[in-house]
Amino acid sequence: MDGGVDGLTVGEVAGLAGVTVRTLHHYDRIGLLSPSGRTASGYRQYSAADLDRLHAVLLYRDLGFSLEDVAALLADDADPAAHLRRQHALLRARLERTQQMVAAVEKEMEAREMGIPLTPEERFEVFGEHDPEQYEAEVQERWGETDAYAQSKRRTGAYSKQDWLRIKAEGEDVEARFAAALAAGVAADSAQAMDIAEEHRQQISRNFYDCPPQMHAGLGRMYVEDERFTAHYEKRAAGLAQYVSDAVQANAVRQGG
């Protein structure tokens, strides 16, 4: 026998191959792997060639072939080297698929670590018809090279639906207090209005990007220079866009002083 293997019992083969005795008996019954010999008492004895065949059976099974397919593969009279070449090709193909799966899983892990993006349904629930993604191309063209843009993309990429709902609620609260101050006749450069403006600036810094007073002042000017921002505030209250702009710029002077 090759390698010193001489008449191994079914239990010994099961131990070597890491399979059950029941599995070996089943392979024998269906003719997939029958031992080459028997002892005088009628017990199965496996030769080195039997072990080679068992190795091939187990490898093909591990590659996903059914027992019927394995039997057909082993019945084609191919020499052991041909089987090895076939198995090698199959293993290489499986390795490639596995690597692709690993890459996909790693990408998903990274995405989850960065936060799960909102689905279209969730985006509508949070933003309604004012989804900021519709302005992404314009934003990237105007500010894509700035640190603030990079910081905002990094932060918002990690936000969940609940984060966006919280941010939306914070923004609406500030806008409501601006509108209430305007309705009450509070001057835009008063301490009360500037305090609301400062809270607005802090919300931007906390949720999106570091927003120093002068940058905030620039945003305030944009609220009356860009008709889309103006329309947003005017929808809540007539004159609110100019009021917020004046309060933000007054606060920037106060913070800068």
Secondary structure, 3 states (H helix, E strand, C coil): CHHHCCCECHHHHHHHHCCCHHHHHHHHHCCCCCCCEECCCCCEEECHHHHHHHHHHHHHHHCCCCHHHHHHHHCCCCCHHHHHHHHHHHHHHHHHHHHHHHHHHHHHHHHHHHCCCCCHHHHHHHHCCCCHHHHHHHHHHHHCCCHHHHHHHHHHCCCCHHHHHHHHHHHHHHHHHHHHHHHCCCCCCCHHHHHHHHHHHHHHHHHCCCCCHHHHHHHHHHHHHCHHHHHHHHHHCCCHHHHHHHHHHHHHHHHHC
